[in-house]
Amino acid sequence: TLAMFMCNVVFIPATAIADGLNPKVASHSRNSNAEALVALYRTSSDTMLLSTLLLSMGLLLAFPGLADVMPNSEEIMRIRPALVCLILARIVDAATGVNHYLLSYSRYYRFELFLLLGMAVANIALNLLLIPEFGMAGAALATLISVSTYNLIKTLIVYKLLGMHPFRRRTGGIILLAPVVFGLFYAIQFPGMHAGID
């Protein structure tokens, strides 16, 4: 769908960052270099979160104007709740950094399979529960809940088993910066930007 395509676009830099750090994570995991892994973990979280937040804010601000120039703009505007849910899922995914690679290259790699299966089951159950009530927005909300839970549990497992987490003061600063930047861009009067927001 269009909402899924858009949320994938804002995650492109985060995907590139994670893929670029993958060989380093593999090398440091093989050499049991915990200090270097923690540094990579936290750097990945900061950079992936920042890029995803900035692109997400830009997309959400520009979305009404983009919808206005598309055919069936009213129908396009209806996907906005679903888009917000999917973008939030991507933001949570970005904030948890390269936890996937850390777990996959450790001796606890089997947990990754169990988590993926759990996420799939949870997503199916949530879709059955939410789609009849909320339609496309329900499907997006199911994705937000299942993906966020999957990433947070995986981050907790990495912390409990490997003794590392991706968060630091800078993470909080990035999160606090987001509404400030959003407000500044919102205050700039670009034609069409505020359509459907006010």
C-alpha positions in Angstrom: 0.0 0.0 0.0 1.0 3.7 -0.3 1.3 4.0 3.5 3.7 1.1 3.7 5.7 2.4 0.8 6.1 5.8 2.5 7.1 4.4 5.8 9.7 2.2 4.1 11.1 5.3 2.4 11.7 7.1 5.7 13.5 4.0 6.9 16.0 3.7 4.0 18.8 5.6 5.7 18.4 3.5 8.9 18.5 0.3 6.8 21.7 1.5 5.1 23.3 2.4 8.5 22.4 -1.0 9.9 23.7 -2.9 6.9 26.9 -0.8 6.9 27.5 -1.7 10.6 26.7 -5.4 10.1 30.3 -6.4 9.2 31.7 -4.6 12.2 29.2 -6.2 14.5 30.1 -9.6 13.1 33.8 -8.9 13.6 33.5 -7.6 17.1 31.2 -10.4 18.1 33.6 -13.0 16.8 36.4 -11.3 18.8 34.2 -10.9 21.9 34.9 -7.2 21.9 32.1 -6.1 24.2 33.2 -2.5 24.5 33.3 -2.0 20.7 29.9 -3.6 20.4 28.3 -1.3 23.0 29.7 1.7 21.1 28.3 0.4 17.8 25.0 -0.4 19.4 24.6 3.1 20.8 25.9 4.8 17.6 23.5 2.8 15.5 20.6 3.8 17.8 21.4 7.5 17.7 22.0 7.7 13.9 19.1 5.5 12.9 16.7 7.2 15.2 17.7 10.7 14.1 17.5 10.0 10.4 14.1 8.3 10.8 12.6 11.0 13.0 13.7 13.8 10.7 12.4 12.1 7.5 9.2 11.1 9.3 8.5 14.6 10.4 9.1 15.9 6.9 6.8 13.3 5.4 4.0 14.0 7.9 4.2 17.7 7.4 4.3 17.4 3.6 1.7 14.7 3.4 -1.4 16.9 3.1 0.2 18.9 0.3 1.3 15.7 -1.5 -2.3 14.4 -1.2 -3.7 17.5 -2.7 -1.7 17.0 -5.9 -2.6 13.3 -6.2 -5.8 11.9 -7.9 -8.4 11.0 -5.3 -6.8 13.2 -2.7 -9.6 12.6 -0.2 -9.0 8.9 -0.4 -5.3 9.5 0.0 -5.9 11.5 3.2 -7.7 8.6 4.7 -4.5 6.6 4.9 -2.9 9.2 7.3 -3.8 7.3 10.5 -2.3 4.1 9.1 0.7 6.0 8.0 1.3 7.5 11.5 1.1 4.0 13.0 3.5 2.5 10.5 6.0 5.4 10.9 5.9 5.0 14.7 6.7 1.4 14.3 9.7 2.4 12.2 10.8 4.9 14.8 10.8 2.2 17.5 12.7 -0.1 15.2 15.3 2.6 14.5 15.7 3.5 18.2 16.6 -0.1 19.1 19.6 0.0 16.7 21.3 -3.1 15.5 19.9 -5.4 18.2 19.0 -7.9 15.4 22.7 -8.4 14.5 23.9 -8.4 18.1 21.5 -11.2 18.9 22.0 -13.1 15.6 25.8 -13.2 16.0 25.7 -14.3 19.7 25.3 -17.8 21.0 21.7 -16.8 21.8 20.8 -16.5 18.1 17.9 -19.0 18.5 16.0 -16.4 20.4 15.6 -14.5 17.2 13.6 -17.3 15.6 11.3 -17.5 18.6 10.8 -13.8 18.6 10.0 -13.7 14.9 7.4 -16.5 15.3 5.9 -14.7 18.3 5.7 -11.4 16.3 4.0 -13.2 13.4 1.4 -14.9 15.7 0.7 -11.6 17.5 0.4 -9.7 14.3 -2.1 -12.2 12.9 -4.2 -12.2 16.1 -4.1 -8.4 16.3 -5.2 -8.1 12.7 -8.1 -10.4 13.3 -9.1 -8.2 16.3 -8.5 -4.8 14.9 -9.2 -4.9 11.2 -13.0 -5.5 11.5 -13.2 -2.5 13.8 -10.8 0.0 12.2 -10.0 -1.3 8.7 -6.7 -0.3 7.3 -5.8 1.8 10.4 -6.4 -1.4 12.4 -3.9 -3.3 10.4 -1.4 -0.6 10.8 -2.0 -0.4 14.5 -1.5 -4.2 14.7 1.8 -3.8 13.0 2.8 -1.0 15.4 2.0 -3.1 18.4 3.7 -6.3 17.2 6.8 -4.7 15.8 7.3 -2.4 18.8 6.8 -5.3 21.2 9.2 -7.5 19.2 11.9 -4.8 19.2 11.5 -3.9 22.9 11.6 -7.6 24.0 14.6 -8.2 21.8 16.4 -5.2 23.3 15.6 -6.5 26.8 17.0 -9.9 25.9 20.2 -8.3 24.5 20.5 -6.3 27.8 19.9 -9.3 30.0 22.0 -11.8 28.1 24.7 -9.6 26.6 24.8 -6.8 29.2 24.3 -3.9 26.7 21.6 -1.5 25.7 21.4 1.2 23.0 20.2 4.1 25.1 22.0 7.1 26.6 21.4 10.8 27.3 21.9 11.6 23.7 18.9 9.4 22.8 16.7 11.5 25.1 18.0 14.6 23.5 17.2 13.3 20.0 13.6 12.5 21.1 13.2 15.9 22.7 14.5 17.6 19.6 11.9 16.0 17.4 8.9 18.1 18.5 11.0 21.2 18.5 12.0 20.7 14.9 8.5 19.7 14.0 7.1 22.9 15.5 9.7 25.0 13.7 8.9 23.5 10.3 5.2 23.7 11.0 5.5 27.4 11.7 7.1 27.9 8.3 4.3 28.8 5.9 4.8 26.6 2.9 1.8 26.4 0.6 -0.2 23.3 1.1 1.9 22.1 4.0 -0.8 22.7 6.6 -3.7 21.6 4.6 -5.6 18.9 6.5 -3.6 19.6 9.7 -5.3 22.7 10.9 
